[in-house]
């Protein structure tokens, strides 16, 4: 693991638990561009780690410190996400500069690193999130090409059982989204963020009944996972 010193961090507030893991993409033309920006004091942005497309892991901010990666965001009613999270940036040009699939080496490095982080910190499965989950009106990363299902199969985050049945009423989607963790003050963008993560396999806008089913399965799974 290569260590670089980003100046863009401060102390976590006293008593704040580290109970979230936030996954981003860098959204810049090159890895070097992203690294230089996160190490530039004037930029005032950072993350704890950056993973290059060849699988190289760069440690930028100590986990005990608050890196500045989440911005204005919310999850499960909490708004200072930086105070309670670890941030990982995956090198990818993003939607602005040529979005592409995440490499195998990158995914393997992420699975290893995230698994180690989950051992060190009490992070519940539903608190492994993407930037677009916590800031749906501003962000789209890590985007529809990110393999959340594979990550969940490795015990990192949640994925709804494709075969599980759940008789959820589509009218309850706003309530279920909020209960799962999304800020639903703008319901439309929260729904888009959920679809981007959990229904990216659908060729078009999925039926709301399928959205409700997956949400219901996720909530049931999360409740069990949170107790273990």
Residue frames as qw, qx, qy, qz and C-alpha x, y, z in Angstrom:
[[0.000, 0.889, 0.457, 0.000, 0.00, 0.00, 0.00],
 [0.411, 0.339, -0.012, 0.846, 1.41, 3.37, -1.02],
 [0.272, -0.733, -0.473, 0.407, 1.03, 6.15, 1.53],
 [0.232, 0.476, 0.157, 0.834, 0.49, 9.76, 0.50],
 [0.184, -0.417, -0.547, 0.702, -0.22, 12.55, 2.92],
 [0.003, -0.670, -0.466, -0.578, -3.33, 14.52, 2.12],
 [0.115, 0.054, -0.412, 0.903, -3.64, 17.73, 4.16],
 [0.440, -0.241, -0.248, -0.829, -7.41, 17.70, 3.75],
 [0.610, -0.376, -0.697, -0.003, -8.72, 16.26, 7.00],
 [0.204, -0.566, 0.366, -0.710, -9.47, 17.21, 10.57],
 [0.100, -0.095, 0.888, -0.440, -10.39, 15.60, 13.88],
 [0.370, -0.417, -0.755, -0.346, -13.56, 13.56, 14.10],
 [0.428, -0.580, 0.103, -0.685, -16.04, 14.99, 16.61],
 [0.104, -0.277, 0.852, -0.432, -15.75, 13.39, 20.01],
 [0.522, 0.121, 0.707, -0.461, -17.92, 10.33, 20.39],
 [0.674, 0.461, -0.196, -0.543, -18.74, 9.97, 16.68],
 [0.792, -0.103, 0.598, 0.066, -18.68, 6.29, 15.72],
 [0.171, 0.426, -0.671, -0.582, -17.07, 5.11, 12.50],
 [0.534, 0.193, 0.782, -0.257, -20.09, 3.21, 11.26],
 [0.660, 0.682, 0.175, -0.261, -20.28, 3.94, 7.52],
 [0.505, -0.208, 0.579, 0.605, -18.25, 3.06, 4.43],
 [0.454, 0.774, 0.140, -0.417, -18.75, 5.32, 1.40],
 [0.634, 0.024, 0.574, 0.517, -17.62, 4.26, -2.07],
 [0.261, 0.823, -0.019, -0.504, -16.91, 6.88, -4.75],
 [0.774, 0.336, 0.233, 0.484, -15.35, 7.13, -8.17],
 [0.409, -0.372, 0.027, 0.833, -12.75, 9.82, -8.77],
 [0.352, 0.830, 0.430, -0.055, -14.49, 11.26, -11.84],
 [0.040, -0.855, 0.311, 0.414, -11.27, 12.77, -13.24],
 [0.688, 0.601, -0.349, -0.210, -9.36, 12.02, -16.48],
 [0.647, 0.333, -0.644, 0.238, -6.45, 10.21, -14.77],
 [0.752, -0.475, -0.399, 0.223, -5.47, 8.69, -11.45],
 [0.506, -0.003, -0.175, 0.845, -2.67, 11.24, -11.13],
 [0.141, -0.490, -0.178, -0.842, -5.16, 14.10, -11.53],
 [0.669, -0.592, -0.349, -0.283, -7.26, 12.66, -8.70],
 [0.762, -0.287, -0.319, 0.485, -4.27, 12.04, -6.45],
 [0.330, 0.191, -0.071, 0.922, -2.93, 15.54, -6.95],
 [0.324, -0.564, -0.235, -0.723, -6.33, 17.08, -6.25],
 [0.754, -0.562, -0.325, -0.098, -6.82, 15.15, -3.01],
 [0.718, -0.263, -0.186, 0.617, -3.31, 16.16, -1.89],
 [0.200, 0.439, 0.102, 0.870, -3.86, 19.84, -2.75],
 [0.154, -0.347, -0.610, 0.695, -4.69, 21.88, 0.35],
 [0.222, 0.177, -0.079, -0.955, -6.60, 24.41, -1.74],
 [0.405, -0.125, -0.745, -0.515, -8.96, 21.73, -3.07],
 [0.406, -0.198, 0.541, -0.709, -10.22, 20.81, 0.41],
 [0.912, 0.052, -0.099, -0.396, -11.30, 17.33, -0.73],
 [0.018, 0.474, -0.876, 0.090, -9.89, 13.94, 0.18],
 [0.904, -0.157, -0.243, -0.313, -10.67, 10.34, 1.02],
 [0.682, -0.570, 0.458, -0.025, -9.08, 7.79, 3.28],
 [0.588, -0.152, 0.711, 0.355, -8.08, 5.59, 0.36],
 [0.561, 0.602, -0.218, -0.525, -7.84, 5.62, -3.41],
 [0.729, -0.050, 0.667, 0.144, -7.70, 2.41, -5.45],
 [0.178, 0.535, -0.504, -0.654, -6.16, 2.61, -8.92],
 [0.836, 0.296, -0.135, -0.442, -7.34, 0.53, -11.86],
 [0.582, 0.386, -0.710, 0.088, -4.32, -1.76, -11.50],
 [0.778, -0.429, -0.459, 0.014, -5.36, -2.52, -7.91],
 [0.436, 0.169, -0.409, 0.784, -2.78, -0.29, -6.22],
 [0.388, -0.794, -0.468, 0.001, -4.12, 1.13, -2.96],
 [0.280, 0.439, -0.212, 0.827, -3.13, 4.63, -1.86],
 [0.426, -0.637, -0.560, 0.315, -3.63, 5.54, 1.80],
 [0.201, 0.617, 0.114, 0.752, -4.31, 9.27, 2.03],
 [0.345, -0.579, 0.218, -0.706, -5.86, 10.01, 5.42],
 [0.066, 0.107, -0.921, 0.370, -5.63, 7.97, 8.66],
 [0.345, -0.442, -0.772, -0.301, -8.90, 6.20, 9.43],
 [0.340, -0.522, -0.590, 0.514, -9.12, 7.89, 12.81],
 [0.045, -0.328, 0.014, 0.944, -9.35, 11.30, 11.14],
 [0.476, 0.662, 0.479, -0.325, -12.24, 12.89, 9.27],
 [0.328, 0.001, 0.569, 0.754, -11.53, 12.96, 5.53],
 [0.319, 0.507, 0.150, -0.786, -13.53, 15.39, 3.40],
 [0.084, -0.044, 0.867, 0.490, -15.23, 13.20, 0.81],
 [0.125, 0.495, 0.858, -0.056, -19.00, 13.15, 1.36],
 [0.038, -0.225, -0.215, -0.950, -19.97, 16.81, 1.09],
 [0.517, -0.045, 0.241, -0.820, -23.59, 17.74, 1.75],
 [0.478, 0.031, -0.848, -0.226, -25.16, 14.36, 2.38],
 [0.600, -0.271, 0.378, -0.651, -27.53, 12.33, 4.52],
 [0.561, 0.042, -0.812, -0.155, -28.08, 8.70, 5.51],
 [0.531, -0.416, -0.726, 0.137, -30.48, 7.30, 8.10],
 [0.299, -0.909, -0.286, -0.060, -31.08, 10.81, 9.42],
 [0.595, -0.543, 0.109, 0.582, -27.39, 11.64, 9.89],
 [0.431, 0.898, 0.088, 0.026, -25.98, 14.60, 8.00],
 [0.067, -0.832, 0.546, 0.077, -22.29, 14.88, 8.99],
 [0.986, 0.155, -0.042, -0.035, -21.37, 11.76, 7.04],
 [0.492, 0.629, -0.483, 0.359, -17.68, 12.64, 7.01],
 [0.339, -0.603, 0.522, -0.498, -17.64, 12.47, 10.81],
 [0.766, -0.180, 0.529, -0.317, -18.78, 8.84, 10.89],
 [0.901, 0.411, 0.103, -0.093, -17.44, 7.29, 7.68],
 [0.509, -0.364, 0.575, 0.528, -14.48, 5.88, 5.82],
 [0.567, 0.722, 0.007, -0.396, -14.25, 7.06, 2.21],
 [0.614, -0.137, 0.645, 0.434, -12.79, 5.02, -0.66],
 [0.424, 0.706, -0.165, -0.543, -12.24, 6.55, -4.10],
 [0.772, 0.127, 0.571, 0.249, -12.07, 4.19, -7.09],
 [0.069, -0.452, 0.423, 0.783, -10.13, 5.54, -10.05],
 [0.389, 0.494, 0.744, 0.225, -12.60, 5.88, -12.92],
 [0.141, 0.133, 0.232, 0.953, -13.07, 8.82, -15.31],
 [0.202, 0.444, 0.604, -0.630, -16.76, 8.81, -14.43],
 [0.443, 0.669, 0.597, -0.006, -19.70, 9.94, -16.50],
 [0.129, 0.929, -0.041, -0.344, -18.05, 13.23, -17.46],
 [0.023, 0.741, -0.601, -0.299, -14.78, 11.84, -18.85],
 [0.587, 0.318, -0.693, -0.272, -15.62, 8.38, -20.18],
 [0.688, -0.323, 0.484, -0.434, -17.26, 6.11, -17.62],
 [0.611, 0.311, -0.708, -0.170, -16.10, 2.51, -17.91],
 [0.883, -0.345, -0.302, -0.099, -16.37, -0.78, -16.00],
 [0.407, -0.772, 0.469, -0.141, -14.28, -1.17, -12.88],
 [0.509, 0.472, -0.718, -0.041, -11.32, -3.47, -13.45],
 [0.880, -0.231, -0.415, -0.018, -10.97, -6.91, -11.89],
 [0.566, 0.108, -0.458, 0.678, -7.78, -5.87, -10.08],
 [0.148, -0.366, 0.161, -0.905, -9.58, -2.84, -8.67],
 [0.751, -0.367, -0.212, -0.507, -12.54, -4.89, -7.45],
 [0.838, -0.114, -0.473, 0.246, -10.29, -7.48, -5.80],
 [0.341, 0.195, -0.393, 0.831, -8.35, -4.73, -4.01],
 [0.398, -0.393, 0.017, -0.829, -11.61, -3.11, -2.89],
 [0.843, -0.309, -0.371, -0.239, -12.98, -6.38, -1.54],
 [0.713, -0.037, -0.478, 0.511, -9.79, -6.94, 0.47],
 [0.141, 0.242, -0.271, 0.921, -9.59, -3.39, 1.79],
 [0.530, -0.388, -0.111, -0.746, -13.29, -3.07, 2.61],
 [0.837, -0.259, -0.482, -0.033, -13.24, -6.44, 4.36],
 [0.545, 0.011, -0.464, 0.698, -10.38, -5.24, 6.58],
 [0.131, -0.310, 0.110, -0.935, -12.22, -1.98, 7.34],
 [0.703, -0.377, -0.300, -0.523, -15.34, -3.91, 8.39],
 [0.766, -0.188, -0.528, 0.314, -13.22, -5.91, 10.83],
 [0.358, 0.077, -0.337, 0.867, -11.81, -2.73, 12.36],
 [0.219, -0.022, 0.157, -0.963, -15.08, -0.80, 12.62],
 [0.289, 0.330, 0.845, -0.307, -18.73, -1.64, 13.53],
 [0.283, 0.264, -0.328, -0.862, -20.23, -0.90, 10.11],
 [0.626, 0.282, 0.650, -0.328, -23.66, -2.44, 9.49],
 [0.482, 0.195, 0.715, 0.467, -24.32, -3.85, 6.05],
 [0.246, 0.827, 0.484, 0.146, -26.85, -1.17, 5.06],
 [0.186, -0.929, 0.077, 0.312, -24.25, 1.47, 5.94],
 [0.476, -0.185, 0.574, 0.640, -22.00, 0.41, 3.07],
 [0.387, 0.797, 0.377, -0.269, -23.15, 3.01, 0.56],
 [0.545, 0.353, 0.310, 0.695, -22.30, 4.82, -2.63],
 [0.130, -0.166, -0.091, 0.973, -21.88, 8.57, -2.89],
 [0.289, -0.223, -0.477, -0.800, -25.11, 8.71, -4.89],
 [0.465, -0.481, -0.743, 0.015, -26.99, 7.02, -2.03],
 [0.386, -0.547, -0.420, 0.612, -26.08, 9.75, 0.45],
 [0.020, 0.528, -0.066, -0.847, -26.18, 12.69, -1.99],
 [0.503, 0.384, 0.750, 0.193, -28.71, 11.65, -4.65],
 [0.295, 0.910, 0.254, -0.147, -29.43, 15.15, -5.88],
 [0.013, -0.891, 0.376, 0.254, -25.73, 15.86, -6.54],
 [0.152, -0.531, 0.814, 0.180, -23.88, 12.64, -7.26],
 [0.877, 0.236, -0.189, -0.374, -24.10, 9.57, -9.48],
 [0.429, 0.476, -0.755, 0.138, -21.01, 7.66, -8.35],
 [0.337, -0.396, 0.728, 0.447, -19.92, 4.94, -8.26],
 [0.447, 0.361, -0.380, -0.725, -22.63, 4.49, -10.89],
 [0.882, 0.123, 0.084, -0.447, -24.57, 1.78, -12.65],
 [0.739, 0.426, -0.522, 0.025, -21.49, -0.24, -13.71],
 [0.102, -0.497, 0.737, -0.447, -20.35, -0.83, -10.15],
 [0.624, -0.085, -0.756, -0.177, -20.93, -4.45, -9.05],
 [0.429, -0.443, 0.408, -0.673, -22.77, -4.07, -5.74],
 [0.944, -0.095, -0.094, -0.303, -24.08, -7.63, -6.01],
 [0.778, 0.272, -0.462, 0.327, -20.56, -9.05, -6.09],
 [0.051, 0.484, -0.504, 0.713, -19.55, -6.92, -3.13],
 [0.693, -0.331, 0.212, -0.604, -22.53, -8.16, -1.11],
 [0.954, 0.061, -0.285, -0.065, -21.63, -11.77, -1.97],
 [0.574, 0.309, -0.517, 0.555, -18.32, -11.07, -0.22],
 [0.485, -0.563, -0.565, 0.359, -20.14, -9.87, 2.91],
 [0.227, -0.216, -0.046, 0.949, -19.77, -6.17, 2.12],
 [0.345, 0.111, -0.122, -0.924, -23.09, -4.34, 1.89],
 [0.549, 0.254, 0.697, -0.385, -26.52, -5.69, 0.95],
 [0.253, 0.138, -0.645, -0.708, -28.13, -7.11, -2.15],
 [0.714, 0.036, 0.298, -0.632, -31.75, -8.29, -2.40],
 [0.450, -0.015, 0.887, 0.100, -32.31, -11.99, -3.06],
 [0.245, 0.167, -0.524, -0.798, -33.45, -12.17, -6.67],
 [0.370, -0.206, -0.862, -0.279, -35.84, -15.02, -5.88],
 [0.080, -0.278, -0.722, 0.629, -37.28, -13.79, -2.58],
 [0.122, -0.627, -0.581, -0.505, -40.90, -12.74, -2.58],
 [0.153, -0.294, -0.465, 0.821, -42.20, -9.75, -0.66],
 [0.071, 0.677, 0.683, 0.265, -45.73, -8.43, -0.95],
 [0.215, -0.397, -0.191, 0.872, -44.92, -4.74, -0.67],
 [0.288, 0.834, 0.464, -0.073, -47.34, -2.05, -1.80],
 [0.516, 0.383, 0.154, 0.750, -45.74, 0.37, -4.31],
 [0.175, -0.869, -0.170, -0.431, -47.48, 3.21, -2.47],
 [0.709, -0.691, 0.017, 0.141, -45.17, 2.44, 0.46],
 [0.768, 0.345, -0.052, 0.536, -41.99, 3.04, -1.54],
 [0.075, 0.777, -0.187, 0.596, -41.34, 6.55, -0.10],
 [0.678, -0.644, 0.212, -0.282, -41.70, 5.22, 3.45],
 [0.969, -0.092, 0.100, 0.205, -39.49, 2.20, 2.75],
 [0.590, 0.580, -0.125, 0.547, -36.80, 4.29, 1.07],
 [0.187, -0.780, 0.261, -0.536, -36.67, 6.57, 4.10],
 [0.850, -0.465, 0.194, -0.156, -36.63, 3.62, 6.49],
 [0.926, 0.172, -0.015, 0.337, -33.76, 2.04, 4.59],
 [0.583, -0.410, 0.000, 0.702, -31.70, 5.22, 4.87],
 [0.341, 0.395, 0.374, 0.766, -32.36, 7.56, 1.94],
 [0.055, 0.389, 0.231, -0.890, -33.18, 11.24, 2.31],
 [0.230, 0.486, 0.788, 0.301, -36.58, 11.39, 0.61],
 [0.051, 0.647, 0.217, -0.729, -37.08, 15.15, 0.78],
 [0.451, 0.494, -0.402, -0.625, -36.80, 14.87, -3.01],
 [0.813, 0.003, 0.549, -0.194, -38.45, 11.52, -3.57],
 [0.781, 0.615, -0.038, -0.108, -37.77, 11.44, -7.32],
 [0.324, 0.731, -0.585, 0.137, -33.99, 11.71, -6.99],
 [0.481, -0.395, 0.729, -0.285, -33.93, 9.22, -4.10],
 [0.875, 0.239, 0.365, -0.209, -35.80, 6.73, -6.29],
 [0.641, 0.712, -0.288, 0.004, -33.35, 7.28, -9.15],
 [0.038, -0.665, 0.713, -0.220, -30.43, 6.62, -6.80],
 [0.694, -0.147, 0.649, -0.276, -32.04, 3.41, -5.55],
 [0.861, 0.469, 0.142, -0.140, -32.72, 2.23, -9.09],
 [0.400, 0.778, -0.481, 0.050, -29.14, 3.05, -10.16],
 [0.179, -0.519, 0.799, -0.246, -27.79, 0.83, -7.41],
 [0.486, -0.039, 0.823, -0.290, -30.30, -1.97, -7.04],
 [0.695, 0.500, 0.485, -0.178, -32.01, -2.16, -10.43],
 [0.073, 0.688, -0.476, -0.543, -29.24, -1.36, -12.87],
 [0.286, -0.054, 0.920, 0.262, -29.85, -4.80, -14.37],
 [0.428, 0.627, 0.606, -0.240, -33.24, -3.66, -15.67],
 [0.449, 0.259, 0.471, 0.713, -33.23, -2.50, -19.34],
 [0.074, -0.571, -0.263, -0.775, -35.74, 0.28, -18.71],
 [0.334, -0.373, 0.379, -0.778, -37.64, 1.87, -15.84],
 [0.198, -0.078, -0.973, 0.093, -38.65, -1.14, -13.72],
 [0.455, -0.590, -0.520, -0.418, -42.22, -1.65, -12.53],
 [0.246, -0.611, 0.369, -0.656, -42.79, 0.02, -9.18],
 [0.915, -0.310, 0.004, -0.256, -43.93, -3.34, -7.80],
 [0.875, 0.168, -0.261, 0.372, -40.41, -4.70, -8.43],
 [0.152, 0.582, -0.348, 0.719, -38.90, -1.63, -6.75],
 [0.618, -0.515, 0.194, -0.561, -41.14, -2.27, -3.75],
 [0.983, -0.100, -0.156, -0.006, -40.23, -5.98, -3.69],
 [0.687, 0.322, -0.349, 0.551, -36.51, -5.32, -3.67],
 [0.110, -0.586, 0.310, -0.741, -36.87, -2.61, -1.04],
 [0.804, -0.417, 0.056, -0.420, -38.91, -4.92, 1.15],
 [0.950, 0.027, -0.224, 0.216, -36.38, -7.72, 0.85],
 [0.429, 0.481, -0.347, 0.681, -33.55, -5.30, 1.63],
 [0.382, -0.587, 0.241, -0.672, -35.30, -3.99, 4.72],
 [0.937, -0.291, -0.028, -0.192, -35.95, -7.49, 6.01],
 [0.847, 0.206, -0.259, 0.417, -32.33, -8.49, 5.35],
 [0.176, 0.598, -0.305, 0.720, -31.02, -5.30, 6.97],
 [0.622, -0.580, 0.135, -0.509, -33.04, -5.87, 10.13],
 [0.980, -0.168, -0.062, 0.086, -31.55, -9.34, 10.53],
 [0.687, 0.387, -0.215, 0.576, -28.06, -8.13, 9.66],
 [0.077, -0.714, 0.214, -0.662, -28.25, -5.21, 12.09],
 [0.769, -0.543, 0.121, -0.315, -28.94, -7.59, 14.97],
 [0.969, -0.022, -0.049, 0.240, -25.92, -9.79, 14.28]]
